[in-house]
Amino acid sequence: MSPHQPSIFHDPSWSTPWQSTDFASDFPPDETIGQRYKRQHVRPDWESVPRFLSFESRKMGGWPWGWAIYRTSYTHTSDEDWARAIEKLDQACLNDLTSYENAWIRRGCSNVGMIRDGYRNVIFDDPALEGASVATIRTKHLEWVKSHGLTFSGGTPRLDYCLFLDDRCVRSILASAEPMQLARVQPDLLYVPYEPGAMVGYVNFIDSCFDPEDPDNDSGEFYQGMVRVHLDCLFRFASSCENLIEGMQEWGDYGMDYPDTHMVYTDGWSSTIELKGMFLSSPDRKVKRTASVTEDEYIERQG
């Protein structure tokens, strides 16, 4: 991509280009990355912006930020259920962001609202993807990234990790509890709480940086390039993508003695191994959960 190309990311699937709602003067549509950096660099208020805002807004393809979401469930998922799943996913991501907004406000950070304002996803809704494999979606995603003249492994959430929403994942999202409705900004609140006994779902993320054909791949024998993230960790995972490019996570064969039955769960900062059968889990600030249920157990409880 030319360094003179406008810095605002746009995907043809969007009917209208992204435009900042409350901070239009901060994101001129024709400004280049270099121009934005120079302008921000001399502004006193940008000395104390959250790191996520500073990093992503200066990355090609990084702003607006968000995810690339691939739907692979059609036969067993109605369009109404799909729309509801996306609504709940967005709600979960932005509720997780609330915890960070509160922390940034406590620390005196500036321009905190720009991050919520800059959230926008690219959704691939094509019935031809029904039942598509992880390998198929990874290939499609890499082709899409390249079609924009962009590259992955740069710490950009939408490019480095795409969401793979299959039948079971959609059901998990739909079954997930919603957080309590509170005022958005409460600086003393450490995290957005859930009702006692609530359970949250998960999403699948495909690792764009993983190449199963690479002979020098050191990710481990059993790692297939996909991880799961609890719904209440979505922004935490996004905020860690910058660090993940350093390759500090052990997502390979650590603890994966039974790859057919176990799965890596991560929040980007830490990871653990859980049974693939885990359908919902207790909300927590840690990736290792204290309680969980399988889908059969969930259905039995509903009956």
Secondary structure, 3 states (H helix, E strand, C coil): CCCCCECCCCCCCCCCCCCCCCCHHHCCCCCEHHHHHHHHHCCHHHHHCCHHHHHHCCCCCCCCECCEEEECCCCCCCHHHHHHHHHHHHHHHHHHHHHHHHHHHHCCCCCCHHHHHCECCEEECCHHHCCCCHHHHHHHHHHHHHHCCCCCCCCCHHHHEEEEECHHHHHHHHHCCCCCCCCCCCCCCCCCCCCCCCCECEEEEEECCCCCCCCCCCCCCCCCCEEEEEHHHHHHHHHHHHHHCCCCCCCCCCCCCCCCCEEEEECCCCEEEEECCEEEECCCCCCCCCCEEEHHHHHHHHC
